[in-house]
Amino acid sequence: MDTPKNLENIRKELEIISEKTRYKILLTLLASEKSLSFSRFRELLPSIPENTLNYHLKILKEQNFIKNEKRMGYKRSEPRSFYSLRKKSIDLLGNLGLNDVKEEFQALFKQMT
C-alpha cells in the first residue's frame, strides 16, 4: 500500500525535526517571538557545542524550516545572522499541538532571559 504524498512529506519533516538539537532550536525560536542571532542561541542553549549548533542550524535552513537574515551595523564589519521560523515550521509545530502551548513556552522563555 502506497503512502499518500502529503503523509510521506510530513513523515520526512518529522524525521528531520525529531533530532533533539533541531527540536530545541525550533522550540527556542517558537518561544522567542523574534529572530535570534547565533550568539543569542549560544546563550540560550549553552549545552550545545558551537559547531553542533552551527551544523543543525544549517540543516534546518537547507530544509526550509528556518530563514537566515543577514544584518549589518554591529561591532564587526561583517553582517550577523539572525534566524527565525518559516511558515513550514510554524505549520508543522501547530500540527503537533505546540502552538497551543506557545504562550507557556514564551512565559518560560521570558523567565530565562
C-alpha positions as CSV (number, residue, x, y, z in Angstrom):
1,M,0.0,0.0,0.0
2,D,1.4,3.4,-1.0
3,T,1.5,6.2,1.5
4,P,-0.2,9.4,0.3
5,K,2.2,12.1,-0.8
6,N,1.3,14.6,1.9
7,L,1.8,12.0,4.7
8,E,5.1,11.0,3.2
9,N,6.2,14.7,3.3
10,I,5.0,15.0,6.9
11,R,7.0,11.9,7.8
12,K,10.1,13.3,6.3
13,E,9.7,16.6,8.0
14,L,9.1,14.9,11.4
15,E,12.2,12.8,10.8
16,I,14.3,16.0,10.3
17,I,13.0,17.9,13.3
18,S,12.9,14.8,15.6
19,E,16.7,15.1,16.2
20,K,16.9,16.6,19.7
21,T,19.2,19.6,18.8
22,R,17.0,20.7,15.9
23,Y,13.9,20.3,18.0
24,K,15.4,22.5,20.7
25,I,16.3,25.1,18.1
26,L,12.8,25.2,16.7
27,L,11.2,25.4,20.2
28,T,13.6,28.2,21.2
29,L,12.5,30.1,18.1
30,L,8.9,29.4,18.8
31,A,9.2,30.8,22.3
32,S,11.3,33.8,21.4
33,E,8.7,35.6,19.3
34,K,11.5,37.2,17.3
35,S,14.6,36.3,15.3
36,L,17.7,35.2,17.2
37,S,21.3,35.6,16.5
38,F,23.8,32.8,16.7
39,S,25.3,34.3,19.8
40,R,21.9,34.5,21.4
41,F,21.3,30.8,20.6
42,R,24.7,30.1,22.4
43,E,23.4,31.9,25.5
44,L,20.0,30.2,25.5
45,L,21.3,26.7,24.6
46,P,24.7,26.5,26.4
47,S,24.8,22.7,26.5
48,I,25.0,22.6,22.7
49,P,28.6,23.0,21.4
50,E,29.1,25.8,18.9
51,N,30.0,23.5,15.9
52,T,27.0,21.3,16.6
53,L,24.6,24.3,16.8
54,N,26.0,25.7,13.6
55,Y,25.6,22.3,11.9
56,H,21.9,21.9,12.9
57,L,21.1,25.5,12.0
58,K,22.5,24.8,8.6
59,I,20.4,21.7,8.1
60,L,17.2,23.5,9.3
61,K,18.0,26.3,6.9
62,E,18.7,24.0,3.9
63,Q,15.4,22.1,4.6
64,N,13.5,25.5,4.7
65,F,12.4,25.2,8.4
66,I,14.2,28.4,9.3
67,K,15.2,31.5,7.5
68,N,18.5,33.3,7.9
69,E,18.6,37.1,7.6
70,K,21.9,38.9,7.5
71,R,22.1,42.3,9.3
72,M,24.8,44.9,9.3
73,G,25.5,47.6,11.9
74,Y,27.3,45.6,14.6
75,K,30.7,45.9,16.2
76,R,32.5,43.9,13.5
77,S,32.2,44.9,9.9
78,E,30.7,41.6,8.7
79,P,26.9,41.0,8.9
80,R,25.4,39.0,11.7
81,S,23.0,36.1,11.0
82,F,19.5,36.2,12.6
83,Y,17.3,33.1,12.4
84,S,13.5,32.8,12.5
85,L,10.9,30.2,11.8
86,R,9.4,29.7,8.3
87,K,5.7,29.1,7.8
88,K,6.6,25.4,7.2
89,S,7.9,25.1,10.8
90,I,5.0,27.0,12.3
91,D,2.5,24.8,10.5
92,L,4.3,21.6,11.4
93,L,4.7,22.6,15.1
94,G,1.0,23.6,15.0
95,N,0.1,20.2,13.7
96,L,2.0,18.7,16.7
97,G,-0.1,20.9,19.0
98,L,2.8,23.1,20.1
99,N,1.2,26.3,19.0
100,D,-1.4,25.6,21.7
101,V,1.3,25.8,24.4
102,K,3.1,28.6,22.7
103,E,2.2,31.1,25.4
104,E,3.6,28.8,28.1
105,F,6.8,28.5,26.1
106,Q,7.0,32.2,25.8
107,A,6.5,32.7,29.6
108,L,9.3,30.2,30.3
109,F,11.5,31.9,27.7
110,K,10.9,35.3,29.4
111,Q,11.9,33.9,32.7
112,M,15.2,32.6,31.2
113,T,16.1,36.0,29.7
